[in-house]
Amino acid sequence: MPHSYGYRARTRYLFSRPFRRHGPIHLSTYLRTYKIGDYVDVKGDGSIQKGMPFKFYHGRTGIVWNVTKRAVGVEVNKQVRNRIIKKR
């Protein structure tokens, strides 16, 4: 088959749900309160495609810098060649 360079390429197991943990997400996940300055782990969920982070940021730890009704802004460090950039 041809090589794929898509947005979710090579994420067959990265975003998959664990064994016997399929289905909708618990409401407590959405009702959790985040404040600016909190340390959070970025974790993509394969059952929810809207708002999914890019595969590089899956499992990374960052600091909350913005909180809105629908999303939480997280600042994560990313190494690009010889420097570290703060990505939002």
WOCOR-V844750 format. One record per pair of residues at least 24 apart in sequence whose ideal C-beta (glycine too) atoms are under 8 Angstrom apart, sorted by the first residue. I is the first residue (numbers start at 1). GAP is how many residues later the second one is. Records with the same first field share a line. If there is no record, write none. Layout:
BEGIN
I=GAP  GAP
END
This chain:
BEGIN
7=47
8=47
10=45
11=44
14=30  41  44
15=29  30  31  37  40  43
16=30
17=28  29  30
22=25
23=24
34=30  33  38
35=29  32
36=28  29  30  31
37=26  27
38=25  26
39=24  25
40=24  32  34
42=32  34
57=30
END
